[in-house]
Amino acid sequence: MLRQIVTPTERQFTLQLPGEMLGKTVEIIAFELNDPHNKPYSENEKALRLKKIQDITKNSLVDLSDFKFNRNEANNYDD
């Protein structure tokens, strides 16, 4: 992963990628850090968002604490 925070002075900007990214598909995103839509959430906002997610998903939860995965049974194509 590569993350750079820069202040460009021209419209064109050259980005040096690390060698391990060569030949791979990468995504390059540029946005203003001081943009109010991209501001980090406060602790209170995080707690409210988490509560909302928990309320939405609470009826979909399944207890899998006693579940045992049997690889041989899962890959038994003869039956």
N, CA, C and O atoms as a MOPAC input file, in Angstrom:
PM7 MOZYME 1SCF
protein

 N      0.84600 1    -1.17400 1     0.00000 1
 C      0.00000 1     0.00000 1     0.00000 1
 C      0.88400 1     1.22800 1     0.00000 1
 O      1.94400 1     1.26100 1     0.62400 1
 N      0.43000 1     2.21200 1    -0.70000 1
 C      1.14000 1     3.48400 1    -0.77400 1
 C      0.16600 1     4.59000 1    -0.43400 1
 O     -0.92100 1     4.66700 1    -1.00600 1
 N      0.55200 1     5.44000 1     0.48800 1
 C     -0.28500 1     6.59400 1     0.81000 1
 C      0.61300 1     7.80700 1     0.88900 1
 O      1.58700 1     7.82200 1     1.64200 1
 N      0.28600 1     8.82600 1     0.11100 1
 C      1.04100 1    10.06700 1     0.12700 1
 C      0.07600 1    11.22400 1     0.30500 1
 O     -0.97800 1    11.26700 1    -0.32900 1
 N      0.43500 1    12.15100 1     1.16000 1
 C     -0.32600 1    13.38100 1     1.30000 1
 C      0.57000 1    14.48700 1     0.75700 1
 O      1.65800 1    14.73400 1     1.27800 1
 N      0.10300 1    15.14200 1    -0.28500 1
 C      0.91000 1    16.16100 1    -0.96100 1
 C      0.08900 1    17.42700 1    -1.14700 1
 O     -1.13900 1    17.41000 1    -1.06700 1
 N      0.78600 1    18.51500 1    -1.39400 1
 C      0.15600 1    19.77200 1    -1.76700 1
 C      0.69400 1    20.12600 1    -3.14600 1
 O      1.76600 1    20.72000 1    -3.25900 1
 N     -0.03700 1    19.76700 1    -4.19300 1
 C      0.46700 1    20.01900 1    -5.54000 1
 C      0.49800 1    21.51700 1    -5.83700 1
 O     -0.34400 1    22.28200 1    -5.36900 1
 N      1.48800 1    21.90700 1    -6.62400 1
 C      1.59900 1    23.30900 1    -7.03400 1
 C      1.29300 1    23.48500 1    -8.51400 1
 O      1.25800 1    24.60700 1    -9.01900 1
 N      1.07100 1    22.36900 1    -9.20900 1
 C      0.72600 1    22.39900 1   -10.62300 1
 C     -0.40700 1    21.40600 1   -10.86700 1
 O     -0.71000 1    20.57400 1   -10.01300 1
 N     -1.02800 1    21.50300 1   -12.04400 1
 C     -2.13800 1    20.60500 1   -12.36700 1
 C     -1.67500 1    19.18200 1   -12.62000 1
 O     -2.44200 1    18.24000 1   -12.42000 1
 N     -0.45400 1    19.01200 1   -13.04900 1
 C      0.07000 1    17.66700 1   -13.29100 1
 C      0.93300 1    17.25300 1   -12.11100 1
 O      1.68300 1    18.05200 1   -11.54900 1
 N      0.80400 1    15.97100 1   -11.74800 1
 C      1.56200 1    15.43500 1   -10.62600 1
 C      2.06000 1    14.04500 1   -11.00100 1
 O      1.29000 1    13.23200 1   -11.51100 1
 N      3.32300 1    13.76500 1   -10.75800 1
 C      3.90700 1    12.45300 1   -11.05100 1
 C      4.03700 1    11.67100 1    -9.76200 1
 O      4.57500 1    12.15900 1    -8.76800 1
 N      3.53400 1    10.45200 1    -9.79600 1
 C      3.54300 1     9.59200 1    -8.61500 1
 C      4.46900 1     8.41500 1    -8.87200 1
 O      4.30800 1     7.70600 1    -9.86500 1
 N      5.43700 1     8.19800 1    -7.98700 1
 C      6.33400 1     7.05800 1    -8.08700 1
 C      5.70400 1     5.88800 1    -7.34100 1
 O      5.44700 1     5.98600 1    -6.14100 1
 N      5.45200 1     4.78500 1    -8.03700 1
 C      4.87900 1     3.59100 1    -7.41300 1
 C      5.98800 1     2.64800 1    -6.98000 1
 O      7.02000 1     2.56800 1    -7.64600 1
 N      5.79600 1     1.92800 1    -5.87500 1
 C      6.78800 1     0.92700 1    -5.46700 1
 C      6.84300 1    -0.22800 1    -6.46700 1
 O      5.86000 1    -0.50300 1    -7.15600 1
 N      7.97000 1    -0.89100 1    -6.54400 1
 C      8.17400 1    -1.97300 1    -7.50000 1
 C      7.17100 1    -3.10100 1    -7.38100 1
 O      6.80500 1    -3.70700 1    -8.38900 1
 N      6.71200 1    -3.40000 1    -6.15900 1
 C      5.77400 1    -4.51900 1    -5.99200 1
 C      4.40400 1    -4.23100 1    -6.58700 1
 O      3.58400 1    -5.14300 1    -6.69600 1
 N      4.13600 1    -2.99400 1    -6.97400 1
 C      2.84900 1    -2.65500 1    -7.60100 1
 C      2.89900 1    -2.77100 1    -9.12200 1
 O      1.86000 1    -2.71300 1    -9.77900 1
 N      4.07100 1    -2.93100 1    -9.67500 1
 C      4.19400 1    -3.01500 1   -11.13000 1
 C      3.45800 1    -4.23400 1   -11.65600 1
 O      3.59700 1    -5.32800 1   -11.10800 1
 N      2.68400 1    -4.05900 1   -12.70300 1
 C      1.94100 1    -5.13800 1   -13.31800 1
 C      0.63100 1    -5.46400 1   -12.62200 1
 O     -0.09300 1    -6.36200 1   -13.05100 1
 N      0.32000 1    -4.74300 1   -11.55000 1
 C     -0.92300 1    -4.98600 1   -10.81800 1
 C     -1.90300 1    -3.85200 1   -11.08100 1
 O     -1.50600 1    -2.74900 1   -11.45700 1
 N     -3.18300 1    -4.13100 1   -10.88000 1
 C     -4.20800 1    -3.10000 1   -11.00800 1
 C     -4.23000 1    -2.29900 1    -9.72200 1
 O     -4.37500 1    -2.86900 1    -8.64000 1
 N     -4.08700 1    -0.99000 1    -9.82400 1
 C     -4.09500 1    -0.12000 1    -8.65000 1
 C     -5.15300 1     0.95800 1    -8.82000 1
 O     -5.54700 1     1.28300 1    -9.94000 1
 N     -5.60400 1     1.50200 1    -7.71600 1
 C     -6.58000 1     2.58500 1    -7.73000 1
 C     -5.91100 1     3.82400 1    -7.16000 1
 O     -5.27500 1     3.76900 1    -6.10800 1
 N     -6.05500 1     4.92800 1    -7.85400 1
 C     -5.48600 1     6.19200 1    -7.40500 1
 C     -6.63800 1     7.15900 1    -7.19600 1
 O     -7.41800 1     7.41600 1    -8.11300 1
 N     -6.74200 1     7.69200 1    -5.98400 1
 C     -7.83900 1     8.58300 1    -5.62000 1
 C     -7.24500 1     9.90000 1    -5.13600 1
 O     -6.26100 1     9.91000 1    -4.39700 1
 N     -7.84400 1    11.00600 1    -5.55500 1
 C     -7.41100 1    12.31700 1    -5.07400 1
 C     -8.62600 1    13.08500 1    -4.58700 1
 O     -9.61700 1    13.21400 1    -5.30700 1
 N     -8.55100 1    13.59400 1    -3.36900 1
 C     -9.61500 1    14.42600 1    -2.82200 1
 C     -8.99800 1    15.39600 1    -1.82700 1
 O     -7.91700 1    15.15400 1    -1.28900 1
 N     -9.69600 1    16.48900 1    -1.59200 1
 C     -9.21200 1    17.49400 1    -0.65700 1
 C     -9.36800 1    17.00100 1     0.77100 1
 O    -10.42500 1    16.48800 1     1.13800 1
 N     -8.33700 1    17.14900 1     1.57000 1
 C     -8.42200 1    16.72600 1     2.95900 1
 C     -9.26100 1    17.67600 1     3.79600 1
 O     -9.85300 1    17.26300 1     4.79300 1
 N     -9.32000 1    18.93200 1     3.40800 1
 C    -10.10700 1    19.88500 1     4.17800 1
 C    -11.53700 1    19.99600 1     3.66300 1
 O    -12.27900 1    20.88600 1     4.07700 1
 N    -11.93000 1    19.08900 1     2.75600 1
 C    -13.29600 1    19.04300 1     2.25000 1
 C    -14.20700 1    18.56100 1     3.37700 1
 O    -13.95000 1    17.50400 1     3.95300 1
 N    -15.27100 1    19.30900 1     3.71100 1
 C    -16.12400 1    18.89700 1     4.82900 1
 C    -16.78200 1    17.53500 1     4.62900 1
 O    -17.18600 1    16.90400 1     5.60600 1
 N    -16.89800 1    17.06900 1     3.39200 1
 C    -17.49400 1    15.75500 1     3.13700 1
 C    -16.51500 1    14.62700 1     3.44900 1
 O    -16.93300 1    13.47600 1     3.57900 1
 N    -15.24400 1    14.92400 1     3.57100 1
 C    -14.22400 1    13.90600 1     3.81900 1
 C    -13.63200 1    14.01100 1     5.22000 1
 O    -12.58500 1    13.42100 1     5.48700 1
 N    -14.26800 1    14.73600 1     6.10100 1
 C    -13.71800 1    14.90600 1     7.44800 1
 C    -13.88100 1    13.61500 1     8.24600 1
 O    -14.85200 1    12.88500 1     8.04800 1
 N    -12.94600 1    13.33100 1     9.13900 1
 C    -13.09000 1    12.13200 1     9.97200 1
 C    -14.25100 1    12.28700 1    10.94400 1
 O    -14.58900 1    13.39700 1    11.35500 1
 N    -14.84800 1    11.17400 1    11.30200 1
 C    -15.96800 1    11.19000 1    12.24100 1
 C    -15.46800 1    11.42400 1    13.65800 1
 O    -14.40500 1    10.93300 1    14.03700 1
 N    -16.23100 1    12.17200 1    14.43700 1
 C    -15.91600 1    12.33600 1    15.85200 1
 C    -16.27200 1    11.04000 1    16.57700 1
 O    -16.95200 1    10.18000 1    16.01800 1
 N    -15.81800 1    10.90300 1    17.80600 1
 C    -16.12800 1     9.70100 1    18.58300 1
 C    -17.63100 1     9.54900 1    18.78000 1
 O    -18.15300 1     8.43400 1    18.74900 1
 N    -18.32800 1    10.66000 1    18.98000 1
 C    -19.78400 1    10.62100 1    19.15100 1
 C    -20.46800 1    10.16200 1    17.85700 1
 O    -21.39100 1     9.34800 1    17.89500 1
 N    -20.01100 1    10.68700 1    16.71300 1
 C    -20.57800 1    10.27700 1    15.41700 1
 C    -20.31300 1     8.79500 1    15.16000 1
 O    -21.18200 1     8.09200 1    14.64400 1
 N    -19.12000 1     8.31400 1    15.51400 1
 C    -18.79600 1     6.89700 1    15.33900 1
 C    -19.73200 1     6.02400 1    16.16900 1
 O    -20.23300 1     5.00500 1    15.69400 1
 N    -19.96000 1     6.43800 1    17.41700 1
 C    -20.83300 1     5.66600 1    18.30000 1
 C    -22.26300 1     5.63700 1    17.76500 1
 O    -22.91900 1     4.59600 1    17.81800 1
 N    -22.75500 1     6.76600 1    17.25100 1
 C    -24.10800 1     6.81600 1    16.69500 1
 C    -24.23200 1     5.93800 1    15.45800 1
 O    -25.22900 1     5.23600 1    15.28800 1
 N    -23.21500 1     5.97600 1    14.58900 1
 C    -23.24300 1     5.15200 1    13.37400 1
 C    -23.20400 1     3.66600 1    13.73300 1
 O    -23.91500 1     2.86200 1    13.12900 1
 N    -22.37000 1     3.29800 1    14.71800 1
 C    -22.28300 1     1.91300 1    15.14300 1
 C    -23.61200 1     1.44300 1    15.72400 1
 O    -24.05300 1     0.33100 1    15.43600 1
 N    -24.24700 1     2.26900 1    16.53100 1
 C    -25.55000 1     1.93900 1    17.12100 1
 C    -26.58900 1     1.71400 1    16.02300 1
 O    -27.38300 1     0.77600 1    16.09600 1
 N    -26.58200 1     2.58100 1    15.00300 1
 C    -27.53800 1     2.45100 1    13.89800 1
 C    -27.31800 1     1.13500 1    13.14400 1
 O    -28.27800 1     0.45300 1    12.78600 1
 N    -26.05100 1     0.78300 1    12.90600 1
 C    -25.73400 1    -0.47000 1    12.20900 1
 C    -26.17100 1    -1.66000 1    13.04600 1
 O    -26.73800 1    -2.61500 1    12.51500 1
 N    -25.91500 1    -1.61400 1    14.35100 1
 C    -26.32000 1    -2.70400 1    15.23000 1
 C    -27.83400 1    -2.85700 1    15.26600 1
 O    -28.33900 1    -3.97900 1    15.28600 1
 N    -28.56400 1    -1.74900 1    15.27500 1
 C    -30.02800 1    -1.81100 1    15.26600 1
 C    -30.55300 1    -2.44300 1    13.97900 1
 O    -31.52400 1    -3.19900 1    14.00500 1
 N    -29.91400 1    -2.13300 1    12.85900 1
 C    -30.34900 1    -2.67000 1    11.57200 1
 C    -30.08200 1    -4.17200 1    11.48600 1
 O    -30.89700 1    -4.91700 1    10.94300 1
 N    -28.94100 1    -4.62200 1    12.02200 1
 C    -28.52400 1    -6.01200 1    11.83700 1
 C    -28.87800 1    -6.93800 1    12.99700 1
 O    -28.61400 1    -8.13700 1    12.90900 1
 N    -29.46300 1    -6.43000 1    14.07800 1
 C    -29.68500 1    -7.26500 1    15.26500 1
 C    -30.59700 1    -8.45800 1    14.99500 1
 O    -30.43500 1    -9.49400 1    15.63900 1
 N    -31.54300 1    -8.35300 1    14.07400 1
 C    -32.44700 1    -9.47100 1    13.77900 1
 C    -31.83800 1   -10.48700 1    12.82700 1
 O    -32.43200 1   -11.53800 1    12.58500 1
 N    -30.67100 1   -10.19300 1    12.28700 1
 C    -30.02300 1   -11.09000 1    11.33300 1
 C    -28.87400 1   -11.87600 1    11.94800 1
 O    -28.23100 1   -12.66900 1    11.26100 1
 N    -28.61000 1   -11.66800 1    13.22500 1
 C    -27.48500 1   -12.33600 1    13.86500 1
 C    -27.78300 1   -13.81400 1    14.10000 1
 O    -28.90800 1   -14.18300 1    14.43800 1
 N    -26.76500 1   -14.65600 1    13.92000 1
 C    -26.88100 1   -16.09700 1    14.12500 1
 C    -25.73600 1   -16.52200 1    15.02900 1
 O    -24.58800 1   -16.13600 1    14.80600 1
 N    -26.04200 1   -17.31200 1    16.04800 1
 C    -25.02000 1   -17.81400 1    16.96500 1
 C    -24.33100 1   -19.01500 1    16.32800 1
 O    -24.94900 1   -20.06500 1    16.15300 1
 N    -23.06700 1   -18.86700 1    15.98400 1
 C    -22.29200 1   -19.95300 1    15.37900 1
 C    -21.21400 1   -20.46100 1    16.32100 1
 O    -20.25800 1   -21.09600 1    15.87800 1
 N    -21.35200 1   -20.19300 1    17.60400 1
 C    -20.30900 1   -20.57100 1    18.56000 1
 C    -20.12600 1   -22.08700 1    18.65400 1
 O    -19.02200 1   -22.54400 1    18.94900 1
 N    -21.17500 1   -22.88000 1    18.41300 1
 C    -21.06400 1   -24.33700 1    18.46800 1
 C    -20.88700 1   -24.97900 1    17.09800 1
 O    -20.89100 1   -26.20500 1    16.99200 1
 N    -20.73300 1   -24.18900 1    16.06400 1
 C    -20.61300 1   -24.71400 1    14.70700 1
 C    -19.23800 1   -25.33300 1    14.50800 1
 O    -18.22600 1   -24.73500 1    14.87300 1
 N    -19.20100 1   -26.51200 1    13.94000 1
 C    -17.94600 1   -27.19100 1    13.61100 1
 C    -17.93200 1   -27.44400 1    12.10900 1
 O    -18.85300 1   -28.05600 1    11.56800 1
 N    -16.89600 1   -26.97500 1    11.44600 1
 C    -16.78000 1   -27.15000 1    10.00200 1
 C    -16.12200 1   -28.48800 1     9.71300 1
 O    -15.05600 1   -28.78900 1    10.24900 1
 N    -16.75600 1   -29.29200 1     8.86200 1
 C    -16.22300 1   -30.58100 1     8.45800 1
 C    -15.83300 1   -30.48100 1     6.99600 1
 O    -16.68400 1   -30.53000 1     6.10700 1
 N    -14.54000 1   -30.34100 1     6.75700 1
 C    -14.04500 1   -30.15700 1     5.38700 1
 C    -14.38400 1   -31.35200 1     4.50000 1
 O    -14.73600 1   -31.17300 1     3.33500 1
 N    -14.28400 1   -32.55900 1     5.03200 1
 C    -14.57800 1   -33.74700 1     4.22900 1
 C    -16.05900 1   -33.77800 1     3.83600 1
 O    -16.39900 1   -34.13400 1     2.70800 1
 N    -16.91000 1   -33.41400 1     4.74800 1
 C    -18.33500 1   -33.38900 1     4.44600 1
 C    -18.65600 1   -32.28300 1     3.42600 1
 O    -19.49500 1   -32.46500 1     2.54500 1
 N    -17.99500 1   -31.16900 1     3.55700 1
 C    -18.25200 1   -30.04500 1     2.64900 1
 C    -17.79200 1   -30.36100 1     1.22400 1
 O    -18.35800 1   -29.85100 1     0.25700 1
 N    -16.77600 1   -31.19500 1     1.10100 1
 C    -16.23500 1   -31.51700 1    -0.22000 1
 C    -16.62800 1   -32.90900 1    -0.70200 1
 O    -15.99700 1   -33.44800 1    -1.61200 1
 N    -17.65500 1   -33.49300 1    -0.10900 1
 C    -18.10600 1   -34.80800 1    -0.51600 1
 C    -19.09400 1   -34.64400 1    -1.68600 1
 O    -20.27600 1   -34.36400 1    -1.48800 1
 N    -18.58100 1   -34.82300 1    -2.88300 1
 C    -19.40000 1   -34.62500 1    -4.08700 1
 C    -20.09800 1   -35.91700 1    -4.51900 1
 O    -20.89200 1   -35.89600 1    -5.46000 1
 N    -19.81500 1   -37.05300 1    -3.84300 1
 C    -20.39700 1   -38.33100 1    -4.23000 1
 C    -21.85300 1   -38.45700 1    -3.78500 1
 O    -22.61100 1   -39.21000 1    -4.39600 1
 N    -22.25400 1   -37.75100 1    -2.75400 1
 C    -23.62200 1   -37.88100 1    -2.22100 1
 C    -24.57800 1   -36.92000 1    -2.88300 1
 O    -25.76300 1   -36.90000 1    -2.55100 1

